[in-house]
Amino acid sequence: MKYSINEMPKETRRKIKESIQQNFEAIRKIAHLEIDELKELLDVSRQTIYNIEKRKSDLSYPQIVVLLLVLGKISETNQQL
């Protein structure tokens, strides 16, 4: 099922956000992203990345979109290798 972000039910958005936040550190490591690289991409501090990984802070929807775009680009690049 395809949605624009505004059409997606709030509960679906919440579940996606929660899943990404619960797995944030693992996602970063699987993508071979260092904390310093990710902080630059998301335009946040190292402390914020740490807090997100420890579930003390939440990702915003714009940060989730950036993260998904970066992961998509990494996946695309890996497929071309």
C-alpha positions in Angstrom: 0.0 0.0 0.0 1.4 3.4 -1.0 0.7 6.6 0.9 2.0 10.1 0.9 3.1 11.0 4.5 0.0 13.1 5.0 -2.3 10.3 3.9 -0.6 7.6 6.1 -2.6 6.8 9.2 -1.1 8.3 12.3 -0.9 4.8 13.9 1.2 3.6 11.0 3.5 6.6 11.2 3.8 6.0 14.9 4.7 2.3 14.5 7.3 3.1 11.8 8.9 5.8 13.9 8.9 3.5 17.0 10.5 0.7 15.0 13.3 2.9 13.6 14.0 4.4 17.0 14.1 1.0 18.7 16.6 -0.2 16.1 18.5 3.1 15.6 21.9 1.9 16.8 21.7 -1.4 14.9 20.6 0.5 11.7 23.6 2.8 12.1 26.0 0.0 12.6 24.6 -2.1 9.7 24.9 0.9 7.4 28.5 1.3 8.6 27.8 4.9 9.7 30.0 6.4 12.4 28.3 8.7 14.9 30.2 11.7 13.5 28.9 10.9 10.0 25.3 10.5 11.2 25.4 13.6 13.3 26.4 15.6 10.2 23.7 14.0 8.0 21.0 14.6 10.6 22.4 18.0 11.7 22.5 17.2 15.4 25.1 16.8 18.0 27.0 13.6 19.1 25.0 13.8 22.3 21.7 13.7 20.4 22.8 10.6 18.5 23.8 9.0 21.8 20.4 10.0 23.3 18.5 8.6 20.4 20.4 5.3 20.6 19.7 5.1 24.3 16.0 6.1 23.7 16.3 9.3 25.7 15.4 11.4 22.7 13.1 10.9 19.7 13.8 11.3 16.1 11.8 13.9 14.3 9.9 12.9 11.1 12.3 15.0 8.9 15.3 13.2 10.5 13.6 9.8 9.8 13.2 10.8 6.1 16.8 11.8 5.9 17.9 8.6 7.5 15.7 6.5 5.1 17.1 8.4 2.1 20.7 7.8 3.2 20.0 4.1 3.8 18.4 3.9 0.4 21.4 5.5 -1.2 23.8 3.1 0.7 21.7 0.1 -0.4 21.7 1.4 -4.0 25.5 1.9 -4.0 26.1 -1.6 -2.5 23.9 -3.2 -5.3 26.0 -1.5 -7.9 29.3 -2.9 -6.4 
